[in-house]
Amino acid sequence: MPRIILLLTLLISQQVFSQQTAQNLFSQYRNSLYQIQMIDKESGNKSSIGSGFRVSDSGDIISNYHVISDFVYFPDKFRMQYMDASGNTGSLKLKNFDVINDLSLLQIDPEQTSGLPFNLAESLPLQGSNIYSLGNPHDLGMIVVPGTYNGLKKNSFYQRIHFTGSINPGMSGGPAVNGLGQIVGVNVATAGNQIGFLIPLPKVKALFESQQQIKVEDYKTHIQQQLQANQNKMISEILSSPWTYSQLGKARVPEKISDFISCWGGSNASEKDVKFLSVSNRCRIGEAVFLNARLQTGEIEIEFEWLTSEELNTFQFHNFLSQKIAFTRPGNLAGKNDVTNYRCQQDIVSNQQELTQKSILCARAYKDFNDLYDVLFISASNDYADGSLISHFTLAGVSADSMKQFSKQFMDSMSWQ
Amino acid sequence: MAIVVEVLSRNGKVLNHQVFDKAQISIGRAYDNDIRIDDPYICPHHINIRADEDTKALVLADVESLNGVKVNGKSGTNALIGYDDIITIGRTRLRIFRHKQAVAPAIVLSKLEEKMEWLSMRRLCVLFAMIFIALISANFYFNSIVEVNVSQVMKVSLGVTAAACIWPFSFALLSILAKKDAHIVSQFNLLWLFLISHELLNYLQAMLQFNLSSVQFVYWFILLIKGALFFTFLWFTLFIAFHQSKRMRNSISIAGTALIAIYILAPHVFNTQKFSQSPRYSSKILTPAFRVTSPESTEKFVERSEGLIEDLKHDVEEGNQ
């Protein structure tokens, strides 16, 4: 009995402490929290909102890139505006942004500011510490959400803090602070059910300390450089790390090509009344770089499927195969203003391990960015009359060199047992 | 001295013709005329035709008829008439001329006509029909990955065959209307030949597209052959069905082929700029036994993507203009 009471007291005191800190935090920094609004110049109304916070006396504000992406893409159609805790509004300038880490550095006229700016923390907190996420969910007004710092997200190419607490739409760009009110991250996304993701401190520091002013006409070049560097790093990491292999039907295929690409297996063995057996292995990175509402990039998908049939004759089986590979979709979202149509090449190719496959390689170019392509590959092996290995990958936003290197390594990776 | 009278149909076809070895003939509805025409708009004694003794010309005389007489659409009593004039009385059209009228020289009997004798063989027709049905059935069977039974296959292939029969039947009907033999067996044989070649071309296309890398080229090449095949088919269909001048037959065949070509090519011409999320390629895969080309190496295949990249760069430049 005493133990239970002790536990209860502990819980209650924890709660009280959280509330106090939250209240303190909110009153102390309310003047440095802003709602960031995208104003459609035509209608004069806000078309989207997010959060932002001031980090210096000279008016530097940090927010997400995706909050202001409309302005980056259409500087003539949109303008940016802030609204502070007392409801005052004013215009904002864009200084710099980081599309890979979804960050933007904005500037407000220093004379319009009051109160203390947020300070950046020295280092990331210990796992399990309480941290607080601030923001403006659903345009309901500024709120504080207490939660737990759960370290950096595992097996992820893009570093993110795993935050246990609710982050909701509109809180994007808001700060996450430790008990001392120092910035440890920036709200960016939610995976639902109390799982949120924050951009970690080092990325925020890097952008803030760069203090580079990007000109409006250089926005696209700036994005291009960041995408190029990112895809270069990602593809070379994949190609240089050792691939692990596993058996799929008669074939031996790569199972895991990188730590940050997660895989799932599946088969139709439990289904009745099917005329073929299908065993598959699908991998994808599961994270994308957001460029605008119609264009996302940075996706990687890999799929292998072993198909065989005892009931279909070889002609029927190969007709079935033709239908199976007839329709493929890109792994990422892109509109006609952003990319060209796909162009394809195809041939029967025999790889280094004597596995013969009908191979189709397609690519589409990004209209705004030099030497960046979405690549799509699909092939069906052609060595057995009654079985075939379908191999497929999509790469979003890679250079021609990356495409060639990856395609070569991928196509040579499959073999027969 | 004889007079020839031809009764014509509305579109100028000769319905019957009579020769009178007399200097004068009468035309009307009464039974005592030289030519009796059963047309309620014609008077019992409507016109007389007299051959002038000196000039040998034919003179038309209206016998005070109710509805008059028209020569080439103009009212004409006492008109001089000849081979080129169309005489209308009541609702009947006539041509009246002297029997010494010159006729066009005989046309050389087309050697093609003789060479195509074999097309009218009934046994061949049955054989071709069976080959066609077999091809259609095989196609249906190999393309289906669900359970198929004989009745389904028969239903589909006979359905297609029945639909195809509309073509020879319509042309046979047209040639009967044009007062020619129906040549129904030849028409059928021609149809089977066309459809069988078309099916075989489809197989050839699948084979080539599976084995070769230039699938676009194969597609256009086969389409071109199919176009030529259709032109030939239409030309021979007309040749069997009607007596036409070569020029007429060529024009109709070209027009027919062009119509089909426009229908097939329109999406290629008008929708080239349309944005699509999905890539377009030939997914045709055949069983390894049909693989005749030696496979390319991965290295060469990947190197070849340089061309792809060049084309895409060109697309981007074009889009920016």
Interface residues (C-beta under 8 A of the other chain):
Chain A: K275 F276 L312 N313 T314 F315 Q316 F317 H318 N319 F320 L321 S322 Q323 I325 A326 F327 T328 R329 P330 A334 G335 K336 T340 N341 Y342 R343 C344 Q345 Q346 D347 I348 V349 S350 N351 Q352 T356 K358 S359 I360 L361 C362 A363 R364 A365 K367 Y373 L376 A380 N382 D383 Y384 A385 S388 A400 M403 K404 S407 K408 M411 D412
Chain B: Y141 F142 N143 S144 I145 V146 F210 N211 L212 S213 V215 F275 S276 Q277 S278 P279 R280 Y281 S282 S283 K284 I285 L286 T287 P288 A289 R291 T293 P295 E296 S297 T298 E299 F301 V302 E303 R304 S305 E306 G307 L308 I309 D311 L312 K313 D315 V316 G319 N320
